[in-house]
Amino acid sequence: MKKEVGNKDFAIWLLGDSNPKHWEDVLETPLDPRHPARHSIWTPLLDVIQDRIFRACRRRVDTSMIYIRNAVEDPDNKPRDNIVAWPDLVYLVEEFGELLQEYRPGLLLCFGAFSFEFARRSLKLKPERAFRDWGARTLGEQFRSSIGEFEPTRVNVLPLLHTSISRGRFKESHDYFSGQEGGNYFEFAGNAIAGKLMQYQSALRIWIE
């Protein structure tokens, strides 16, 4: 399985969790379109983004250029969810941090608690936390805060939900992330992201020509 796919110079990056443990010898790329996880965590969100943008300004994001990778390749290398210190991952965190500083993507979308905390550490955001601290509610709070402070000239880290949105507590995940009862996570997050992409459309080179 490839470590990465897409173009690092593109303004949108996706950071997943880790390679699917039993499928990495069969799949080709992170968030491989043949794997069902992609279509439970990314496709519905992307549909909202593309629909909102096209209806408003007749443009579409060039998804073939999005840079995609996982925080770690081997899921066994992830620390336990209650551990703050990650000594075995320092080099990976620093490596990704160097990439962020070099390419400065305007939008880094992180799927789930571990990838979000990994990205925070790569950008040296404090305090460092155990990734179990990031549940649907706290990820939603961070998303709302970050989208409100969005600035296209810096790396904007937006946490998103991972497989929790397709599991038994999916209803609560929608509510907690959006901060409202009866919320729809995909519409809430997709419309918020689309709004920022349209607001700064002239500054972001992300469009199908």
N, C-alpha and C positions, 0 to 999 in steps of 0.2 A: 504494500500500500504506500502510495506517495505521501511524503510529509506535508506537501502543500500543493495548491493549485491556484491559478489565477495570476493577476498582475500586481506586484507590490506597489507600483506607482498609482494604482487606482485608489480613489478616496474612500472606498468602503471595504472594510475587512470584517470577516466573520471568524470568531474564535470559538471552537467547540471544546468539548471536555477531553476526550481521548478516543483512540481507535476502538471500534467495536471488537470486543475480545475474541469472539468466535468467528469473525468475518473478515479480519484484516488481510488474510491471504487470498480472499476472493474479491473484495472491493478494491477499487483503484485509487480513490481520493477521499479526503475528509469530507463529510456530508455528501457522500456518494449518492447520486440521484436514484440509485436502485435500492437503497436502504430505506426502510419505512420510517426511521427516525427523522430523516430529512423532511418528510411530508407531514409529520406531526408537529415539528417545531419551527420550520422555516417557510415551507410553501404557503400555508394560510396567511402568515404575516406578510410575505412578499406580495401575495395577491391583493391584499388591502393597499399596500404601498403603491403598486403599479396602477391599480384602478383609480385611486384618489388622484394621483399625479396626471394620469392620462385624461381624466374627465376635466381637470382644472386647466391644464396647459398643453395637452396633446404631446406629452413627452413620455419616454420610458427609460428606466434605468437599464444600462447595458450589463445584465447579470453575468454575461460570459467573462467579464473582466474582474469580477469581485475576487479578492484574495481570501483564500480559505485555508485554515490549518487548525489543528487541535493544540491545546495547551501542552499536553504530553502525548506521546504515542502509545506507550504501554500503560493501561489503566492500573496495573499493579504498582506503578511508581507514584501514584497519588498518595499523599499523606492521609492518615485517618482524619475524619471530618472534624474532630474536636482538637486537633493539634495546631498550635499557632506557628511554631518553628518548623521551617521546611529546609533543613540543611542539605538534603539530597537533591533539591530542585533549584538551588541558588544559581547554578550555571545556566539552566534553561530559562529561568526568570530574567537573568541578565542578558542572555542572548536575544530574547524577545524584546526586551527593553531597548537594546541597541537598534533593532529593526524599526521599532516605533520612532525612535529619535531620528533615524536616517530618512525614513519615508513619510512620516507625519500624516498618516491617514486621517481624514476629517471625521470619520465615523468608524468606531470599533465596536461591533456588536458581539457581546459575550453570551453564550448560551449556558446558563446555569450558574450555580454558586461557585463551583471550583474554578471555572474559566474566568469568572468575574474577579475573584480574589487574585488569581494568577496575573491578570491584566493590571490590577491595582498595584501589585508588588512590582511589576515590570516598569510601571511609571512612578514608583517610589511614593505612592500615596499612603498616608498614615491615618490611623494606626493599622498595623497588620492584624488580621483576624483569622480565626478558624473558619473554614468555609461553611461549616454548618450554621454559622451565625446568619448566613444569607438565605433566608427563606423567601417564599413568594411575597410576603408582606414587605420585608426589608428591601428586597430587590426592586419591588415596585416603588418604594420610597426613593431609592437611589435613582431609578429611571426618571421619575418625575422631577427630581432635583437637577439631574444632568441635562434633561431635555430643556428645562427652563433656562439653563445657563449655556446653552449650545453656542459655540463660536467656531466658524469654519476654519479659522487659522490655527486651531490647536487640535490635539487628539481628544475627541469626545468619546468617552467610554460609556456605553449604554448596556446595562444588564438586561437580559431577556430570560425567559423560562426555558428549561430543558424538558426532559421527559415527564416532569411532574404535571405538565399540562395535558398529558394523554393518559394519566393513571387515575387511580380511584378517587383522589381528592381534587379532581380537575375543576369542579365547580367552585370550591374554595379558592383555588389558585387564580381563577378569573377575578373573583371579588377582591382578594387580597392585593393582587398586583395593581389592579386599576383603582383601588381605593374606594370602590363603590359597590353596593349590593346589586346583584344582577349584572355585574360588569362583564364585558367581553374583552378578554386580554388581547386577542388578535386585532380587533378593531381599535381598541384604545392605543396600543403600542404602534400599530401600523399607521394610523392617522397622525399620531404625534410625530413619527419619523418622517412621513410624507410631507407634513407641514414644514418641517425644517429644511428638507431637501428642496422644496419649492421656494421657500423664503430666500435661500442662498443658491438658487439654481445657476446664477451666473458665475459664482465663485467655485462651484464644484463641477469638475469635468467627469461626469458619470453617465452621460446620456448617449443613447443610440443616435448616431448621426444619420 
